[in-house]
Amino acid sequence: MTHINSKLVHLGRNSARQSLAVNPPLVRASTTVFPTLAAFKSSYQGVSFETPRYGRSGTSTAFELQTAMASICNTQSCIATSCGLSACAAVLSAYAEPGSHLLIQKEVYGPTRAVAENELRRIKADIEYFDSADELPHLIKPQTSLIFLEVPTSLSMKMLDIRAVTTIAQKHKIPVACDSTWGTPYFFDAHDLGINISIHAATKYINGHSDILLGLITGTYEDLAKTRHWCERFGSHAAPDACWMTLRGLRTLSVRMERHQENALHVASYLQVQPQIKNVLFPALASDPGHQLWQQQFSGAAGPFSIELQPCSESAYEKFFDSLNLFALGTSWGGFESLVMPAIAHHLRSKQTLADEGRMVRLHIGLEDKDELCADLHQALALLG
Ligand SMILES: *Cc1c(COP(=O)(O)O)cnc(C)c1O
C-alpha cells in the first residue's frame, strides 16, 4: 500500500482486529498494568515508542494514530501532542538553550512567535527572523541550532523556496522544522523537500470537524529524538480521545481537501475581480507572487486565504462581517465550515509587511455550495459600497 488515499483509510486500525470492529478501540488509561514483573521491566527497557508504559506517553489509541501518520508522511515516527501550538513549542524549546541561535521565518503563526519572543528569549536563546532563503547564508552562525518555517505563513500567505532552505541547512548540518498545517500531508510532502521535523495542527484539517485540538510532529527517529525527550519530560502528549477523533477525521481527509480546494479556488477567483477588493493573498492564484513556488512544492491548495479590502470605514467593515450568513466569525480553520475573521497584520505578525490602508480579512472556505458562498460574500461586499 503506497498511495496516500489507501493509507488514510487503512492505517491505524490494527488494534480493531480483536473486537471485530472497523475502527480501533478508544483506550483510556492513566495506569498501564503488566502481567509479570518481567513484562514491567522490559517495557522500561524497550526501545519501542509504541509500547504502553504509562498513560502520559500514550495508549494504543495514540500509537495507532502515530504509526499511521508516520507512514502517511513517508517517514519513521510521529509524536501526538495536546494541540498544534504545543507541538510548535516543543520543537522550538527542544533546540533552545542559553546562547543557541534559532532562525525563524518572519510572519509565522502569532502564538508560535510568542513562544520564541517570551519563553525562548527568557532562557537567553538568540532569536532571529528571516524572509527568504537568500538571507540564510548571512544569518547562519556556528551556534544556529534550528531553522523554523511555516509555509505558507498564516494570514500573509507567503511562500518560501523550501528546497533552497533545506539545501543550505544540510550544508551547515542544521535541522529544519516546518509548520505544515496548511498543506496537510495530502497536499504537502514536507520530508521529500528535505524538512527534518514537520508539524501539523491536526486541530485543523486532519481532524477536520472543529471539535478537538491535537498536534502531530513527524520525522525520523533520529530527527525527533530531542523533541520526543522534551515532550516526555514536560508531559505534552495528546489524550486518547483526541487521538481517536483524529483517526476518524483522517479517513476522509482526501475527499475533504479536494472539495476545500475546489471551493477555495472558485471563491478566490470570484473575489479577485470584485471592485471592493484590492488584493487576494492566495498562492494558488496565478497572479500571486508565490504561485510558482506553490506549484513546485504543493500538490494542491487548502481553504484558508486572506483578502485585502479597498479602503473603507470601520462601520462598513463591521457591517461586512455582521451580514455574512454562511461564514461564521471565529478564529481557526480546517473544519467543514466556512469562517471569517479580521486579520490585523501588525497585531498578529512578526513584522508588518502588508499595506495597512486596506483592511484585511481571513477567510476559510468550507464544504458548502461554492456559488452560495460567493452569493453570501456578494451581499456583504455590497455593504462596503
Ligand atoms: C492553528 C494553528 C496552530 C495551532 O494549533 P492549535 O491546535 O490551535 O494549538 C499552529 N500553526 C498553525 C499554522 C495554525 O494554523
The ligand as an SDF file (V2000), in Angstrom:
LIG
                    3D

 15 15  0  0  0  0  0  0  0  0999 V2000
   -3.9730   26.6920   14.4010 C   0  0  0  0  0  0  0  0  0  0  0  0
   -2.5390   26.6580   14.0970 C   0  0  0  0  0  0  0  0  0  0  0  0
   -1.6240   26.2200   15.0460 C   0  0  0  0  0  0  0  0  0  0  0  0
   -2.0220   25.8730   16.4470 C   0  0  0  0  0  0  0  0  0  0  0  0
   -2.8540   24.7770   16.5510 O   0  0  0  0  0  0  0  0  0  0  0  0
   -3.7650   24.5780   17.8610 P   0  0  0  0  0  0  0  0  0  0  0  0
   -4.1500   23.1480   17.7900 O   0  0  0  0  0  0  0  0  0  0  0  0
   -4.9030   25.5230   17.7160 O   0  0  0  0  0  0  0  0  0  0  0  0
   -2.9170   24.8860   19.0440 O   0  0  0  0  0  0  0  0  0  0  0  0
   -0.2910   26.1690   14.6870 C   0  0  0  0  0  0  0  0  0  0  0  0
    0.1150   26.5250   13.4630 N   0  0  0  0  0  0  0  0  0  0  0  0
   -0.7410   26.9490   12.5080 C   0  0  0  0  0  0  0  0  0  0  0  0
   -0.2300   27.3200   11.1630 C   0  0  0  0  0  0  0  0  0  0  0  0
   -2.0950   27.0320   12.7920 C   0  0  0  0  0  0  0  0  0  0  0  0
   -2.9410   27.4910   11.8650 O   0  0  0  0  0  0  0  0  0  0  0  0
  1  2  1  0
  2  3  1  0
  2 14  2  0
  3  4  1  0
  3 10  2  0
  4  5  1  0
  5  6  1  0
  6  7  2  0
  6  8  1  0
  6  9  1  0
 10 11  1  0
 11 12  2  0
 12 13  1  0
 12 14  1  0
 14 15  1  0
M  END
$$$$
